[in-house]
Amino acid sequence: MPYVSILQIKTSRGAATLNYKMQEPFIKLSQFLKLNDLVQSGGEAKHLIQTGYVLVNDEVELRRGRKLYAGDRVTFAEHTYEVIADADR
């Protein structure tokens, strides 16, 4: 049986938590940006990541395929998002 978790994204905006049911214990950085409507396309995500506009755990991340796990923090456009795994749901 595949690992199933719910990744909750808590934002510094104080917005409602977003939940995604995943088949893996991670989400790729470019997918994360798209699912949260921070970018409109994969091409836009790729460009912003590769030009250094996205931070993961307070460090510039240039890999769009970077796997995000519970506890990782993504900073983009002056907002920080935290990935939280909730396996109990």
Secondary structure, DSSP 8 states (H G I E B T S, - for coil): ----EEEEEEETT----EEEEESSS-EEHHHHHHHTTSSSSHHHHHHHHHTT--EETTEE---TT-EE-TT-EEEETTEEEEEEE-TT-
